Amino acid sequence: MYNKAFDVIKLCEQENKKISEIAILKEAKMRNLTEKDVIDEMKSVLEIMKKSATSGLESPIISHSKITGGNAVKINNYLNSNKSLSGDLINKAMAMAVSTSEVNASMGVICAAPTAGASGILPSSILNAKEKLGSSDEDLVNALFTAAVIGELATKNATVSGAEGGCQAECGVAASMSAAAIVEMAGGSPIDSFNAASFALINVMGLICDPVAGLVEYPCFLRNASGVVNAFVSADLALAGVQSLIPFDEVLEAMYKVGKSLPETLRETALGGIATTPAAKEIARRFYNGTTE
Ligand code: SF4
């Protein structure tokens, strides 16, 4: 049905449909299910996302390694103090993105979107867009289908693996999926969604993967916090009418080439970036000696 963003845009125009509608039809057809079946499945995904995005806001969730945790509560408390510089939406979005990252690091249940490391960005984006726009759960389910199309295109034509393409492929694609989804929620056109998806990926092109101690914790939760902000900024740019000079298909291709040109040290091996700083090496030493507090 489609392999490129170009095909999706053409289908949307020909059939006068949203990206989410095209995605639902394709998923049902491909798996020989009814539209209701695939929508019901996505409803369960949404429930998992709601839980992971909120469970770390009130009481601290500490990671399995005990290296990170409790930061979603801090951001939420800061938000409630009314002293934040960047405002309620941004701080709530960061808190909820970090909540899911903490659930992941504590071996809880999350929905990989597109990966576990980047799983905080999409739930927080759609849930905070819902707050702002007054959307329904049905709108959220549709938004997840739109996001899934971006993730599918990235998987088919590039990569969503930090080991293959760096964090641009994980948190970058997650922000791209989210930006496209929230643009559709806000009433933007399919072209607006793809413009937003392009901006989000361009904004972090070249972002390396350098997890401290080789664990999906730090800088991962920070990049989930900045990833959700990237999604909102990119969505607003597109909704304001800013056009992407580079089509999404070409942005994906560029991201993939950049990923392939990254040295192995910067692709999830913990042999470069912040993972090899003295502080990170000490954290890793304590963790592997079993003396992490
Ligand atoms: S730094 Fe690496 S492990 Fe962490 S979220 Fe990014 S790609 Fe995933």
Boltz pocket constraint, residues with backbone or C-beta under 6 A from the ligand:
constraints:
  - pocket:
      binder: B
      contacts: [[A, 117], [A, 118], [A, 161], [A, 162], [A, 163], [A, 166], [A, 167], [A, 168], [A, 170], [A, 171], [A, 208], [A, 209], [A, 210], [A, 211], [A, 215], [A, 216], [A, 217], [A, 218], [A, 219], [A, 220], [A, 223], [A, 268]]
      max_distance: 6.0
